[in-house]
Amino acid sequence: MRRAIIDALEKRYEATVAENHTEVNILLNSSVGIGEHSKIIDEVDQKITKIAEAEEKINILQSFKF
């Protein structure tokens, strides 16, 4: 059960990283993405923060694997 919980959380955090990474790429590389966001720098910063938080959680989960 322990391993299943750790794996599920890891997948959740990996999905958060993938989702936000994709959105940052869209915002940086597509004028369509930018048109919907008047505060593009703030939007990108928020998504990078979400990536950093999820990656930190993944690192913490690694300490529970043995």
C-alpha positions as CSV (number, residue, x, y, z in Angstrom):
1,M,0.0,0.0,0.0
2,R,2.8,2.4,0.9
3,R,4.4,1.9,-2.6
4,A,1.1,2.5,-4.3
5,I,0.6,5.8,-2.5
6,I,4.1,7.0,-3.3
7,D,3.7,6.0,-6.9
8,A,0.4,7.8,-7.2
9,L,1.7,11.0,-5.7
10,E,4.8,10.9,-7.9
11,K,2.6,10.5,-11.0
12,R,0.4,13.4,-9.9
13,Y,3.5,15.7,-9.5
14,E,5.0,14.6,-12.8
15,A,1.7,15.4,-14.5
16,T,1.7,18.9,-12.9
17,V,5.3,19.4,-14.2
18,A,4.3,18.3,-17.7
19,E,1.1,20.4,-17.8
20,N,2.8,23.6,-16.6
21,H,5.9,23.0,-18.8
22,T,3.6,22.7,-21.8
23,E,1.7,25.9,-20.9
24,V,4.9,27.8,-20.4
25,N,6.1,26.7,-23.9
26,I,2.8,27.8,-25.4
27,L,2.9,31.2,-23.7
28,L,6.5,31.8,-24.8
29,N,6.2,30.4,-28.4
30,S,2.7,31.2,-29.5
31,S,1.1,34.6,-30.1
32,V,-2.3,32.8,-29.6
33,G,-1.4,31.9,-26.0
34,I,-0.2,35.4,-25.3
35,G,-3.3,37.1,-26.6
36,E,-5.4,35.7,-23.7
37,H,-3.0,36.9,-21.0
38,S,-2.3,40.6,-20.4
39,K,0.2,39.8,-17.7
40,I,2.3,37.3,-19.5
41,I,5.3,37.6,-17.2
42,D,3.2,37.0,-14.1
43,E,1.5,34.0,-15.8
44,V,4.8,32.4,-16.8
45,D,6.2,33.0,-13.3
46,Q,3.2,31.3,-11.7
47,K,3.6,28.3,-13.9
48,I,7.3,28.0,-13.2
49,T,6.5,28.2,-9.5
50,K,4.1,25.3,-9.9
51,I,6.8,23.3,-11.7
52,A,9.4,24.0,-9.0
53,E,7.0,23.0,-6.2
54,A,6.0,19.8,-7.9
55,E,9.7,18.9,-8.6
56,E,10.5,19.5,-5.0
57,K,7.7,17.2,-3.9
58,I,9.1,14.5,-6.2
59,N,12.5,14.9,-4.6
60,I,11.0,14.6,-1.2
61,L,9.1,11.4,-2.2
62,Q,12.4,9.9,-3.3
63,S,13.5,10.0,0.3
64,F,10.6,7.6,1.2
65,K,11.6,5.0,-1.4
66,F,13.8,2.2,-0.1
